[in-house]
Amino acid sequence: MVGYPGSGKSSFCKRNLNSYERVNLDELKNYSKCVSLIESSLCGGKSVVIDNTCPDTATRKRFRRIAESGTQVPGIAFNTFKSRYQTPSVTEGFSDVLFINLAPQFEKKHSEELYCMFQVDNK
């Protein structure tokens, strides 16, 4: 998954990808736990979805490498998402890239305003 924090990635995964093992750094708290869950799920024949912001090619490549070789993911310092965002592409080695327009639901007006403020333009 690729998107801003709070943009609906987790909700989408929970509603639509419940047959996948969902790996979320915020919930697992560190990369080594993410790596362990990814590796054990893949070894068990289960598909995995990375439920994180993954704003740039380098971040997505690190996660993809785990699936391909089982290597450890080094710590990643996230700067502002918008400044680092690069549109995912099949040229990165993925078999397919789906762009899904989410229809987020907000409990607070402030949350909606923040969401709109940080939209990625023309992507």
A tleap script that builds the chain and sets N, CA, C and O, in Angstrom:
source leaprc.protein.ff14SB
mol = sequence {
  NMET VAL GLY TYR PRO GLY SER GLY LYS SER
  SER PHE CYS LYS ARG ASN LEU ASN SER TYR
  GLU ARG VAL ASN LEU ASP GLU LEU LYS ASN
  TYR SER LYS CYS VAL SER LEU ILE GLU SER
  SER LEU CYS GLY GLY LYS SER VAL VAL ILE
  ASP ASN THR CYS PRO ASP THR ALA THR ARG
  LYS ARG PHE ARG ARG ILE ALA GLU SER GLY
  THR GLN VAL PRO GLY ILE ALA PHE ASN THR
  PHE LYS SER ARG TYR GLN THR PRO SER VAL
  THR GLU GLY PHE SER ASP VAL LEU PHE ILE
  ASN LEU ALA PRO GLN PHE GLU LYS LYS HIE
  SER GLU GLU LEU TYR CYS MET PHE GLN VAL
  ASP ASN CLYS
}
set mol.1.N position { 0.852 -1.169 0.000 }
set mol.1.CA position { 0.000 0.000 0.000 }
set mol.1.C position { 0.899 1.234 0.000 }
set mol.1.O position { 1.982 1.235 0.585 }
set mol.2.N position { 0.426 2.275 -0.666 }
set mol.2.CA position { 1.144 3.542 -0.708 }
set mol.2.C position { 0.136 4.643 -0.431 }
set mol.2.O position { -0.910 4.704 -1.077 }
set mol.3.N position { 0.439 5.511 0.523 }
set mol.3.CA position { -0.466 6.619 0.795 }
set mol.3.C position { -0.123 7.335 2.074 }
set mol.3.O position { 0.663 6.851 2.888 }
set mol.4.N position { -0.723 8.494 2.240 }
set mol.4.CA position { -0.502 9.307 3.422 }
set mol.4.C position { -0.969 8.585 4.681 }
set mol.4.O position { -1.850 7.728 4.618 }
set mol.5.N position { -0.376 8.932 5.828 }
set mol.5.CA position { -0.905 8.428 7.096 }
set mol.5.C position { -2.363 8.847 7.231 }
set mol.5.O position { -2.711 9.994 6.948 }
set mol.6.N position { -3.204 7.935 7.655 }
set mol.6.CA position { -4.610 8.245 7.872 }
set mol.6.C position { -5.452 8.328 6.620 }
set mol.6.O position { -6.588 8.799 6.675 }
set mol.7.N position { -4.919 7.879 5.477 }
set mol.7.CA position { -5.663 8.023 4.220 }
set mol.7.C position { -6.603 6.857 3.938 }
set mol.7.O position { -7.332 6.889 2.946 }
set mol.8.N position { -6.605 5.835 4.777 }
set mol.8.CA position { -7.534 4.720 4.584 }
set mol.8.C position { -6.888 3.421 4.142 }
set mol.8.O position { -7.595 2.471 3.808 }
set mol.9.N position { -5.559 3.354 4.130 }
set mol.9.CA position { -4.869 2.123 3.700 }
set mol.9.C position { -5.244 0.935 4.579 }
set mol.9.O position { -5.602 -0.131 4.078 }
set mol.10.N position { -5.159 1.128 5.894 }
set mol.10.CA position { -5.465 0.030 6.825 }
set mol.10.C position { -6.915 -0.408 6.706 }
set mol.10.O position { -7.215 -1.602 6.680 }
set mol.11.N position { -7.807 0.563 6.634 }
set mol.11.CA position { -9.235 0.233 6.495 }
set mol.11.C position { -9.485 -0.545 5.209 }
set mol.11.O position { -10.244 -1.515 5.205 }
set mol.12.N position { -8.851 -0.123 4.119 }
set mol.12.CA position { -9.005 -0.833 2.851 }
set mol.12.C position { -8.510 -2.274 2.986 }
set mol.12.O position { -9.176 -3.215 2.553 }
set mol.13.N position { -7.338 -2.430 3.590 }
set mol.13.CA position { -6.777 -3.779 3.762 }
set mol.13.C position { -7.711 -4.662 4.587 }
set mol.13.O position { -7.971 -5.809 4.224 }
set mol.14.N position { -8.207 -4.128 5.686 }
set mol.14.CA position { -9.079 -4.905 6.569 }
set mol.14.C position { -10.378 -5.302 5.876 }
set mol.14.O position { -10.893 -6.396 6.102 }
set mol.15.N position { -10.910 -4.416 5.030 }
set mol.15.CA position { -12.168 -4.699 4.335 }
set mol.15.C position { -11.989 -5.587 3.110 }
set mol.15.O position { -12.844 -6.424 2.821 }
set mol.16.N position { -10.872 -5.411 2.382 }
set mol.16.CA position { -10.766 -6.033 1.069 }
set mol.16.C position { -9.654 -7.060 0.907 }
set mol.16.O position { -9.662 -7.827 -0.056 }
set mol.17.N position { -8.706 -7.087 1.824 }
set mol.17.CA position { -7.569 -7.997 1.686 }
set mol.17.C position { -7.432 -8.889 2.915 }
set mol.17.O position { -6.321 -9.142 3.381 }
set mol.18.N position { -8.561 -9.367 3.439 }
set mol.18.CA position { -8.508 -10.146 4.666 }
set mol.18.C position { -7.885 -11.528 4.496 }
set mol.18.O position { -7.629 -12.201 5.494 }
set mol.19.N position { -7.637 -11.967 3.278 }
set mol.19.CA position { -6.933 -13.234 3.081 }
set mol.19.C position { -5.413 -13.027 3.100 }
set mol.19.O position { -4.656 -13.998 3.106 }
set mol.20.N position { -4.970 -11.772 3.110 }
set mol.20.CA position { -3.551 -11.425 3.153 }
set mol.20.C position { -3.111 -11.215 4.603 }
set mol.20.O position { -3.913 -10.839 5.458 }
set mol.21.N position { -1.844 -11.460 4.862 }
set mol.21.CA position { -1.266 -11.060 6.149 }
set mol.21.C position { -0.937 -9.582 6.042 }
set mol.21.O position { -0.158 -9.181 5.178 }
set mol.22.N position { -1.519 -8.774 6.905 }
set mol.22.CA position { -1.305 -7.325 6.871 }
set mol.22.C position { -0.144 -6.982 7.794 }
set mol.22.O position { -0.183 -7.283 8.987 }
set mol.23.N position { 0.896 -6.347 7.235 }
set mol.23.CA position { 2.089 -5.974 7.996 }
set mol.23.C position { 2.100 -4.460 8.146 }
set mol.23.O position { 2.181 -3.731 7.157 }
set mol.24.N position { 2.018 -3.990 9.389 }
set mol.24.CA position { 1.915 -2.568 9.668 }
set mol.24.C position { 2.954 -2.187 10.721 }
set mol.24.O position { 2.903 -2.665 11.854 }
set mol.25.N position { 3.886 -1.332 10.343 }
set mol.25.CA position { 4.968 -0.909 11.231 }
set mol.25.C position { 4.439 -0.224 12.483 }
set mol.25.O position { 4.966 -0.445 13.573 }
set mol.26.N position { 3.414 0.598 12.349 }
set mol.26.CA position { 2.869 1.291 13.517 }
set mol.26.C position { 2.391 0.301 14.581 }
set mol.26.O position { 2.561 0.537 15.777 }
set mol.27.N position { 1.804 -0.785 14.148 }
set mol.27.CA position { 1.298 -1.787 15.084 }
set mol.27.C position { 2.398 -2.689 15.629 }
set mol.27.O position { 2.385 -3.055 16.804 }
set mol.28.N position { 3.346 -3.043 14.774 }
set mol.28.CA position { 4.407 -3.963 15.188 }
set mol.28.C position { 5.561 -3.256 15.898 }
set mol.28.O position { 6.339 -3.897 16.605 }
set mol.29.N position { 5.675 -1.949 15.716 }
set mol.29.CA position { 6.615 -1.077 16.434 }
set mol.29.C position { 8.066 -1.110 15.969 }
set mol.29.O position { 8.810 -0.182 16.287 }
set mol.30.N position { 8.513 -2.136 15.227 }
set mol.30.CA position { 9.888 -2.111 14.721 }
set mol.30.C position { 10.005 -2.976 13.467 }
set mol.30.O position { 9.195 -3.869 13.219 }
set mol.31.N position { 11.034 -2.678 12.694 }
set mol.31.CA position { 11.204 -3.340 11.404 }
set mol.31.C position { 11.513 -4.826 11.534 }
set mol.31.O position { 11.117 -5.617 10.679 }
set mol.32.N position { 12.216 -5.211 12.593 }
set mol.32.CA position { 12.545 -6.634 12.726 }
set mol.32.C position { 11.277 -7.466 12.907 }
set mol.32.O position { 11.202 -8.590 12.412 }
set mol.33.N position { 10.291 -6.931 13.604 }
set mol.33.CA position { 9.011 -7.646 13.736 }
set mol.33.C position { 8.284 -7.702 12.391 }
set mol.33.O position { 7.656 -8.708 12.061 }
set mol.34.N position { 8.373 -6.622 11.623 }
set mol.34.CA position { 7.773 -6.620 10.281 }
set mol.34.C position { 8.425 -7.692 9.416 }
set mol.34.O position { 7.740 -8.462 8.744 }
set mol.35.N position { 9.747 -7.732 9.440 }
set mol.35.CA position { 10.489 -8.705 8.649 }
set mol.35.C position { 10.106 -10.125 9.059 }
set mol.35.O position { 9.865 -10.976 8.204 }
set mol.36.N position { 10.050 -10.378 10.354 }
set mol.36.CA position { 9.693 -11.718 10.838 }
set mol.36.C position { 8.313 -12.139 10.365 }
set mol.36.O position { 8.117 -13.271 9.921 }
set mol.37.N position { 7.359 -11.226 10.462 }
set mol.37.CA position { 5.992 -11.541 10.037 }
set mol.37.C position { 5.924 -11.761 8.525 }
set mol.37.O position { 5.242 -12.675 8.061 }
set mol.38.N position { 6.617 -10.939 7.769 }
set mol.38.CA position { 6.638 -11.102 6.311 }
set mol.38.C position { 7.221 -12.459 5.947 }
set mol.38.O position { 6.628 -13.217 5.179 }
set mol.39.N position { 8.388 -12.758 6.506 }
set mol.39.CA position { 9.061 -14.017 6.168 }
set mol.39.C position { 8.253 -15.238 6.592 }
set mol.39.O position { 8.120 -16.193 5.827 }
set mol.40.N position { 7.711 -15.210 7.812 }
set mol.40.CA position { 6.944 -16.376 8.264 }
set mol.40.C position { 5.666 -16.557 7.449 }
set mol.40.O position { 5.261 -17.683 7.162 }
set mol.41.N position { 5.039 -15.452 7.080 }
set mol.41.CA position { 3.814 -15.537 6.269 }
set mol.41.C position { 4.114 -16.094 4.894 }
set mol.41.O position { 3.416 -16.986 4.412 }
set mol.42.N position { 5.153 -15.569 4.261 }
set mol.42.CA position { 5.500 -16.043 2.922 }
set mol.42.C position { 5.939 -17.500 2.952 }
set mol.42.O position { 5.594 -18.274 2.060 }
set mol.43.N position { 6.706 -17.876 3.982 }
set mol.43.CA position { 7.122 -19.281 4.110 }
set mol.43.C position { 5.918 -20.196 4.319 }
set mol.43.O position { 5.929 -21.356 3.907 }
set mol.44.N position { 4.884 -19.664 4.960 }
set mol.44.CA position { 3.662 -20.429 5.180 }
set mol.44.C position { 2.710 -20.403 3.999 }
set mol.44.O position { 1.604 -20.937 4.077 }
set mol.45.N position { 3.136 -19.779 2.896 }
set mol.45.CA position { 2.315 -19.755 1.694 }
set mol.45.C position { 1.250 -18.680 1.689 }
set mol.45.O position { 0.358 -18.703 0.842 }
set mol.46.N position { 1.323 -17.750 2.604 }
set mol.46.CA position { 0.320 -16.693 2.691 }
set mol.46.C position { 0.806 -15.442 1.962 }
set mol.46.O position { 1.989 -15.107 2.025 }
set mol.47.N position { -0.091 -14.759 1.279 }
set mol.47.CA position { 0.231 -13.487 0.636 }
set mol.47.C position { 0.328 -12.396 1.698 }
set mol.47.O position { -0.297 -12.486 2.755 }
set mol.48.N position { 1.119 -11.368 1.404 }
set mol.48.CA position { 1.385 -10.296 2.363 }
set mol.48.C position { 1.079 -8.952 1.718 }
set mol.48.O position { 1.374 -8.733 0.543 }
set mol.49.N position { 0.486 -8.054 2.499 }
set mol.49.CA position { 0.323 -6.669 2.071 }
set mol.49.C position { 1.043 -5.800 3.102 }
set mol.49.O position { 0.836 -5.941 4.307 }
set mol.50.N position { 1.890 -4.901 2.604 }
set mol.50.CA position { 2.606 -3.968 3.467 }
set mol.50.C position { 1.703 -2.756 3.651 }
set mol.50.O position { 1.467 -1.995 2.713 }
set mol.51.N position { 1.206 -2.587 4.860 }
set mol.51.CA position { 0.261 -1.523 5.176 }
set mol.51.C position { 1.019 -0.382 5.856 }
set mol.51.O position { 0.877 -0.153 7.057 }
set mol.52.N position { 1.818 0.322 5.072 }
set mol.52.CA position { 2.599 1.471 5.533 }
set mol.52.C position { 2.534 2.546 4.458 }
set mol.52.O position { 2.013 2.305 3.369 }
set mol.53.N position { 3.055 3.720 4.754 }
set mol.53.CA position { 2.983 4.808 3.770 }
set mol.53.C position { 3.811 4.521 2.523 }
set mol.53.O position { 3.380 4.864 1.422 }
set mol.54.N position { 4.982 3.905 2.656 }
set mol.54.CA position { 5.848 3.533 1.521 }
set mol.54.C position { 5.930 4.633 0.467 }
set mol.54.O position { 5.542 4.407 -0.679 }
set mol.55.N position { 6.429 5.826 0.828 }
set mol.55.CA position { 6.339 6.972 -0.063 }
set mol.55.C position { 7.304 6.982 -1.236 }
set mol.55.O position { 7.088 7.717 -2.200 }
set mol.56.N position { 8.368 6.181 -1.179 }
set mol.56.CA position { 9.368 6.307 -2.234 }
set mol.56.C position { 9.831 4.941 -2.728 }
set mol.56.O position { 9.578 3.907 -2.109 }
set mol.57.N position { 10.511 4.978 -3.856 }
set mol.57.CA position { 10.997 3.757 -4.492 }
set mol.57.C position { 11.898 2.961 -3.558 }
set mol.57.O position { 11.794 1.736 -3.495 }
set mol.58.N position { 12.780 3.641 -2.833 }
set mol.58.CA position { 13.725 2.946 -1.949 }
set mol.58.C position { 13.009 2.169 -0.854 }
set mol.58.O position { 13.387 1.037 -0.552 }
set mol.59.N position { 11.990 2.756 -0.259 }
set mol.59.CA position { 11.235 2.076 0.793 }
set mol.59.C position { 10.546 0.835 0.238 }
set mol.59.O position { 10.618 -0.241 0.831 }
set mol.60.N position { 9.881 0.989 -0.898 }
set mol.60.CA position { 9.177 -0.151 -1.494 }
set mol.60.C position { 10.165 -1.230 -1.901 }
set mol.60.O position { 9.873 -2.420 -1.777 }
set mol.61.N position { 11.335 -0.824 -2.386 }
set mol.61.CA position { 12.353 -1.786 -2.800 }
set mol.61.C position { 12.839 -2.609 -1.608 }
set mol.61.O position { 13.047 -3.816 -1.733 }
set mol.62.N position { 13.021 -1.969 -0.457 }
set mol.62.CA position { 13.462 -2.694 0.742 }
set mol.62.C position { 12.463 -3.770 1.130 }
set mol.62.O position { 12.847 -4.895 1.450 }
set mol.63.N position { 11.188 -3.426 1.102 }
set mol.63.CA position { 10.174 -4.424 1.443 }
set mol.63.C position { 10.113 -5.528 0.387 }
set mol.63.O position { 9.957 -6.703 0.719 }
set mol.64.N position { 10.237 -5.147 -0.877 }
set mol.64.CA position { 10.201 -6.149 -1.937 }
set mol.64.C position { 11.367 -7.119 -1.812 }
set mol.64.O position { 11.216 -8.313 -2.068 }
set mol.65.N position { 12.523 -6.609 -1.423 }
set mol.65.CA position { 13.702 -7.460 -1.264 }
set mol.65.C position { 13.510 -8.518 -0.178 }
set mol.65.O position { 14.045 -9.622 -0.280 }
set mol.66.N position { 12.752 -8.181 0.853 }
set mol.66.CA position { 12.473 -9.178 1.896 }
set mol.66.C position { 11.777 -10.377 1.272 }
set mol.66.O position { 12.145 -11.525 1.519 }
set mol.67.N position { 10.776 -10.094 0.467 }
set mol.67.CA position { 10.020 -11.167 -0.170 }
set mol.67.C position { 10.893 -11.982 -1.117 }
set mol.67.O position { 10.716 -13.192 -1.250 }
set mol.68.N position { 11.831 -11.316 -1.770 }
set mol.68.CA position { 12.671 -11.995 -2.752 }
set mol.68.C position { 13.836 -12.742 -2.125 }
set mol.68.O position { 14.227 -13.799 -2.621 }
set mol.69.N position { 14.403 -12.209 -1.036 }
set mol.69.CA position { 15.622 -12.817 -0.513 }
set mol.69.C position { 15.649 -13.026 0.994 }
set mol.69.O position { 16.566 -13.670 1.505 }
set mol.70.N position { 14.686 -12.506 1.705 }
set mol.70.CA position { 14.668 -12.686 3.144 }
set mol.70.C position { 15.658 -11.817 3.903 }
set mol.70.O position { 15.969 -12.115 5.056 }
set mol.71.N position { 16.160 -10.752 3.293 }
set mol.71.CA position { 17.127 -9.895 3.972 }
set mol.71.C position { 16.440 -8.978 4.979 }
set mol.71.O position { 15.240 -8.720 4.885 }
set mol.72.N position { 17.204 -8.498 5.926 }
set mol.72.CA position { 16.708 -7.612 6.979 }
set mol.72.C position { 16.472 -6.208 6.432 }
set mol.72.O position { 17.269 -5.698 5.644 }
set mol.73.N position { 15.389 -5.596 6.850 }
set mol.73.CA position { 15.097 -4.226 6.446 }
set mol.73.C position { 15.825 -3.278 7.395 }
set mol.73.O position { 15.623 -3.346 8.608 }
set mol.74.N position { 16.673 -2.393 6.859 }
set mol.74.CA position { 17.340 -1.426 7.741 }
set mol.74.C position { 16.349 -0.360 8.200 }
set mol.74.O position { 15.293 -0.186 7.592 }
set mol.75.N position { 16.687 0.345 9.259 }
set mol.75.CA position { 15.820 1.422 9.743 }
set mol.75.C position { 15.648 2.498 8.687 }
set mol.75.O position { 16.594 2.858 7.987 }
set mol.76.N position { 14.439 3.001 8.582 }
set mol.76.CA position { 14.137 4.025 7.577 }
set mol.76.C position { 13.591 5.248 8.302 }
set mol.76.O position { 12.636 5.148 9.073 }
set mol.77.N position { 14.200 6.399 8.052 }
set mol.77.CA position { 13.693 7.641 8.646 }
set mol.77.C position { 12.754 8.285 7.632 }
set mol.77.O position { 13.168 8.657 6.534 }
set mol.78.N position { 11.469 8.412 8.019 }
set mol.78.CA position { 10.504 9.020 7.114 }
set mol.78.C position { 10.512 10.532 7.265 }
set mol.78.O position { 10.268 11.059 8.351 }
set mol.79.N position { 10.792 11.219 6.182 }
set mol.79.CA position { 10.631 12.671 6.148 }
set mol.79.C position { 9.205 12.946 5.714 }
set mol.79.O position { 8.374 12.040 5.760 }
set mol.80.N position { 8.908 14.098 5.317 }
set mol.80.CA position { 7.545 14.381 4.899 }
set mol.80.C position { 7.213 13.561 3.656 }
set mol.80.O position { 7.994 13.487 2.708 }
set mol.81.N position { 6.058 12.964 3.688 }
set mol.81.CA position { 5.645 12.054 2.624 }
set mol.81.C position { 5.635 12.748 1.263 }
set mol.81.O position { 6.168 12.220 0.287 }
set mol.82.N position { 5.041 13.906 1.205 }
set mol.82.CA position { 4.868 14.564 -0.085 }
set mol.82.C position { 6.190 14.866 -0.774 }
set mol.82.O position { 6.283 14.778 -1.998 }
set mol.83.N position { 7.211 15.222 -0.005 }
set mol.83.CA position { 8.488 15.573 -0.625 }
set mol.83.C position { 9.214 14.352 -1.175 }
set mol.83.O position { 10.088 14.489 -2.031 }
set mol.84.N position { 8.868 13.174 -0.703 }
set mol.84.CA position { 9.561 11.970 -1.131 }
set mol.84.C position { 8.724 11.082 -2.058 }
set mol.84.O position { 9.242 10.128 -2.638 }
set mol.85.N position { 7.468 11.387 -2.193 }
set mol.85.CA position { 6.573 10.494 -2.932 }
set mol.85.C position { 7.008 10.316 -4.381 }
set mol.85.O position { 7.288 11.284 -5.088 }
set mol.86.N position { 7.059 9.054 -4.806 }
set mol.86.CA position { 7.299 8.693 -6.201 }
set mol.86.C position { 6.230 7.676 -6.571 }
set mol.86.O position { 6.045 6.685 -5.864 }
set mol.87.N position { 5.543 7.906 -7.644 }
set mol.87.CA position { 4.461 7.027 -8.051 }
set mol.87.C position { 4.987 5.610 -8.295 }
set mol.87.O position { 5.951 5.434 -9.041 }
set mol.88.N position { 4.372 4.603 -7.680 }
set mol.88.CA position { 4.795 3.219 -7.924 }
set mol.88.C position { 4.618 2.845 -9.390 }
set mol.88.O position { 3.734 3.364 -10.072 }
set mol.89.N position { 5.468 1.941 -9.867 }
set mol.89.CA position { 5.435 1.554 -11.274 }
set mol.89.C position { 5.823 0.087 -11.423 }
set mol.89.O position { 6.578 -0.447 -10.611 }
set mol.90.N position { 5.309 -0.555 -12.453 }
set mol.90.CA position { 5.695 -1.939 -12.732 }
set mol.90.C position { 7.169 -2.032 -13.103 }
set mol.90.O position { 7.757 -3.110 -13.018 }
set mol.91.N position { 7.778 -0.917 -13.514 }
set mol.91.CA position { 9.207 -0.928 -13.839 }
set mol.91.C position { 10.068 -1.183 -12.602 }
set mol.91.O position { 11.263 -1.455 -12.721 }
set mol.92.N position { 9.460 -1.095 -11.407 }
set mol.92.CA position { 10.167 -1.389 -10.168 }
set mol.92.C position { 10.271 -2.891 -9.918 }
set mol.92.O position { 10.953 -3.314 -8.984 }
set mol.93.N position { 9.612 -3.690 -10.729 }
set mol.93.CA position { 9.677 -5.129 -10.561 }
set mol.93.C position { 8.385 -5.764 -10.077 }
set mol.93.O position { 8.330 -6.977 -9.874 }
set mol.94.N position { 7.340 -4.959 -9.888 }
set mol.94.CA position { 6.052 -5.494 -9.477 }
set mol.94.C position { 5.334 -6.079 -10.694 }
set mol.94.O position { 5.510 -5.592 -11.811 }
set mol.95.N position { 4.535 -7.107 -10.485 }
set mol.95.CA position { 3.782 -7.674 -11.601 }
set mol.95.C position { 2.599 -6.777 -11.981 }
set mol.95.O position { 2.129 -6.805 -13.118 }
set mol.96.N position { 2.123 -5.982 -11.016 }
set mol.96.CA position { 1.003 -5.100 -11.278 }
set mol.96.C position { 0.997 -4.011 -10.212 }
set mol.96.O position { 1.419 -4.252 -9.081 }
set mol.97.N position { 0.533 -2.839 -10.553 }
set mol.97.CA position { 0.345 -1.754 -9.609 }
set mol.97.C position { -1.083 -1.262 -9.787 }
set mol.97.O position { -1.464 -0.831 -10.876 }
set mol.98.N position { -1.863 -1.325 -8.733 }
set mol.98.CA position { -3.254 -0.891 -8.785 }
set mol.98.C position { -3.391 0.459 -8.090 }
set mol.98.O position { -2.849 0.654 -7.002 }
set mol.99.N position { -4.097 1.373 -8.699 }
set mol.99.CA position { -4.391 2.657 -8.094 }
set mol.99.C position { -5.864 2.636 -7.717 }
set mol.99.O position { -6.736 2.550 -8.582 }
set mol.100.N position { -6.127 2.715 -6.440 }
set mol.100.CA position { -7.481 2.603 -5.935 }
set mol.100.C position { -7.876 3.919 -5.303 }
set mol.100.O position { -7.232 4.377 -4.359 }
set mol.101.N position { -8.917 4.521 -5.808 }
set mol.101.CA position { -9.407 5.772 -5.232 }
set mol.101.C position { -10.241 5.449 -4.011 }
set mol.101.O position { -11.344 4.914 -4.117 }
set mol.102.N position { -9.701 5.780 -2.851 }
set mol.102.CA position { -10.405 5.530 -1.603 }
set mol.102.C position { -11.396 6.649 -1.344 }
set mol.102.O position { -11.189 7.790 -1.757 }
set mol.103.N position { -12.453 6.315 -0.671 }
set mol.103.CA position { -13.436 7.311 -0.256 }
set mol.103.C position { -13.381 7.363 1.266 }
set mol.103.O position { -14.182 6.716 1.942 }
set mol.104.N position { -12.431 8.136 1.811 }
set mol.104.CA position { -12.270 8.151 3.260 }
set mol.104.C position { -13.479 8.748 3.958 }
set mol.104.O position { -14.171 9.612 3.420 }
set mol.105.N position { -13.711 8.267 5.162 }
set mol.105.CA position { -14.779 8.803 5.996 }
set mol.105.C position { -14.116 9.407 7.224 }
set mol.105.O position { -13.272 8.773 7.857 }
set mol.106.N position { -14.496 10.616 7.553 }
set mol.106.CA position { -13.858 11.335 8.641 }
set mol.106.C position { -14.822 11.525 9.792 }
set mol.106.O position { -15.990 11.862 9.599 }
set mol.107.N position { -14.309 11.303 11.002 }
set mol.107.CA position { -15.114 11.548 12.192 }
set mol.107.C position { -15.062 13.008 12.605 }
set mol.107.O position { -15.981 13.512 13.250 }
set mol.108.N position { -13.970 13.694 12.229 }
set mol.108.CA position { -13.797 15.094 12.605 }
set mol.108.C position { -13.470 15.931 11.373 }
set mol.108.O position { -12.751 15.487 10.477 }
set mol.109.N position { -14.001 17.131 11.342 }
set mol.109.CA position { -13.748 18.056 10.230 }
set mol.109.C position { -12.251 18.335 10.101 }
set mol.109.O position { -11.742 18.444 8.986 }
set mol.110.N position { -11.552 18.449 11.205 }
set mol.110.CA position { -10.115 18.722 11.192 }
set mol.110.C position { -9.354 17.608 10.462 }
set mol.110.O position { -8.412 17.885 9.719 }
set mol.111.N position { -9.755 16.367 10.670 }
set mol.111.CA position { -9.109 15.239 9.990 }
set mol.111.C position { -9.295 15.341 8.484 }
set mol.111.O position { -8.364 15.080 7.722 }
set mol.112.N position { -10.480 15.716 8.057 }
set mol.112.CA position { -10.737 15.873 6.626 }
set mol.112.C position { -9.907 17.015 6.041 }
set mol.112.O position { -9.386 16.903 4.931 }
set mol.113.N position { -9.786 18.099 6.779 }
set mol.113.CA position { -8.992 19.234 6.307 }
set mol.113.C position { -7.520 18.842 6.153 }
set mol.113.O position { -6.880 19.220 5.171 }
set mol.114.N position { -6.982 18.092 7.108 }
set mol.114.CA position { -5.600 17.630 7.004 }
set mol.114.C position { -5.420 16.698 5.812 }
set mol.114.O position { -4.442 16.801 5.072 }
set mol.115.N position { -6.359 15.802 5.637 }
set mol.115.CA position { -6.298 14.866 4.513 }
set mol.115.C position { -6.252 15.636 3.187 }
set mol.115.O position { -5.420 15.351 2.326 }
set mol.116.N position { -7.135 16.593 3.036 }
set mol.116.CA position { -7.189 17.382 1.788 }
set mol.116.C position { -5.929 18.218 1.603 }
set mol.116.O position { -5.475 18.409 0.476 }
set mol.117.N position { -5.370 18.709 2.679 }
set mol.117.CA position { -4.190 19.556 2.595 }
set mol.117.C position { -2.973 18.784 2.071 }
set mol.117.O position { -2.114 19.368 1.410 }
set mol.118.N position { -2.892 17.502 2.353 }
set mol.118.CA position { -1.711 16.734 1.996 }
set mol.118.C position { -1.934 15.774 0.829 }
set mol.118.O position { -1.194 14.803 0.678 }
set mol.119.N position { -2.920 16.031 0.026 }
set mol.119.CA position { -3.134 15.201 -1.154 }
set mol.119.C position { -1.950 15.341 -2.101 }
set mol.119.O position { -1.384 16.424 -2.253 }
set mol.120.N position { -1.583 14.229 -2.737 }
set mol.120.CA position { -0.532 14.253 -3.730 }
set mol.120.C position { -1.147 14.752 -5.035 }
set mol.120.O position { -2.054 14.120 -5.576 }
set mol.121.N position { -0.661 15.870 -5.535 }
set mol.121.CA position { -1.214 16.461 -6.744 }
set mol.121.C position { -0.882 15.630 -7.973 }
set mol.121.O position { 0.256 15.198 -8.159 }
set mol.122.N position { -1.890 15.414 -8.806 }
set mol.122.CA position { -1.716 14.776 -10.116 }
set mol.122.C position { -1.044 13.403 -10.047 }
set mol.122.O position { -0.288 13.046 -10.951 }
set mol.123.N position { -1.301 12.646 -9.017 }
set mol.123.CA position { -0.696 11.309 -8.934 }
set mol.123.C position { -1.763 10.284 -8.685 }
set mol.123.O position { -1.465 9.094 -8.583 }
savepdb mol mol.pdb
quit
